[in-house]
Amino acid sequence: MPNKTIQDLDAELSAGRVSARALVDAALARAADPAGEGSRVFIKLWAEEARRAADAQDLLRKNGAAASPLAGIPVSLKDLFDVAGETTLAGSKALRDAAPARKDAAIVQRLKAAGAVLVGRTNMTEFAFSAIGHNPHYGTPGNPWDRARVPGGSSSGAAVSVADGMCVAAIGSDTGGSVRIPAALCGLAGFKPTQARVPLEGALPLSTTLDSIGPLARSIADCALVDAILAGEPPSVPEPIGPAGLHLAVPKTLVLDDLDRDVGTSFERALGALSRAGARITEIDMPELREVVEANAKGGFSPVEALAWHEELLASRGEEYDPRVRTRIERGRSMTGADYVRLGRRRAELVARAGRTTEGYDALVLPTCAIIAPRMDEIAEDEGFWKRNALLLRNTSLFNFLDRCAATLPMHRPGDAPTGLMLVGPRMGDRRLLAVARGCEGTISSA
């Protein structure tokens, strides 16, 4: 299962060469293995429920009634989404006494309708507020490349659940890079959609302005299929658009600064492979990226919008928060109402300008993260934590602010430290970007 795509498994399920129950049993066995990361990957496993769901999907397939190619496929769910009858903890202890959800989140409803078998809730940075993936309450899953390193966040358990074969695809959220960062650091594909395409109803918010929901998987094709289901679109995978004839832009502003050696080397190799395959690659100045950073100097949308949700909980249960998460939320107190309004106006200006700057290019191409996964000892102290958190977030968060769709795909060689190549498309250009990413994925994987 770990090396097979959803399309491969769909074909095998339809032909009767494998059963959904067998796939789910294998995923649960990996999650329950005491020598593995399952106890840190999952906050809750739905073992019996998943087995029952798998049996039901096998029966439906036997009668030619599979709802989608995702029917019977094990999928994990970030601990951020409501499931009827359960309390959504969002990686925290402070919500353990909260009322259970009355209904499934919108995306959970769509996954179930598509026949996905949800195997459990995955661990995450508390309240989704960090790129590191560290969680002092439930433990931090080890990176599959090197267990002494962090997996990236905030969708930390989501990434490791896929990489370690505990599911075939995972659902995460992405406010500043929380799908793309752990995907890149764990050697996976990930996709952040244009925000409006996927409903946020039933997802515990970090920033209502920036939050988006997307998949992590082993291939862009798998991400594309899951994205279509999340967006309520026909469950299909766009045909790949190969590099030949594409015009790709590499922003010179900010995103290439301070790359570590592994990232820089793999990025240059990836650009070379795309160029040899016929892509035209142009370096461009993109001053809007630096202006995004300047616009966010007072903290941006996330702290103040998080504070609006957390203020009462902080007053009653604040001592139970991860202190680093609480510090970031409390920063929202420094923003005035006038600051917030001005930030919204500034964002609209920069979104429009960035659209004009990048018009005519098929995609932007840049490293997903400036550095490889940090070692856990490197983030033990606050100075190392905040420095590396900023470097991991820098490139991805720019495009949440600009409301662009963005995909990450592996660009490292087997055995090397995982690094990600990010392709960025225009707002609402999601499906074409996924087609471009599919074409580039094949080129880069053979480089």
Buried (B, 14 or more C-beta within 10 A) or exposed (E): BBEBBBBBBBBBBBEEEBBBBBBBBBBBEBBBEEEBBBBBBBBBBBBEBBBBBBBBBBEBBEEEEBBBBBBBBBBBBBBBBBBEEBBBBBBBBBBEEBEEBEEBBBBBBBBBEBBBBBBBBBBBBBBBBBBBBBBBBBBBBBBBBBEEBBBBBBBBBBBBBBBBBBBBBBBBBBBBBBBBBBBBBBBBBBBBBBBEBBBBEBBBBBBBBBBBBBBBBBBBBBBBBBBBBBBBBEBEBBEBBBBEEBEBBBBBBBBBEEBBEBBBBBBEBBBEBBBEBEBBBEEEEBBBBEBBBEBBEBBBBBBBBBBEBBBEBBEEBBEBBBEBBBBBBBBBEEBEEEBBEBBEEBBEEBBEBBBEBBEEBBBBBBBBBBBBBBBBEBBEEEEBBBBBBEBBBBBBBBBBBBBBBBBBBBBBEEEBBBBBBBBBBBBBBBBBBBBBBBBBBBBBBEB
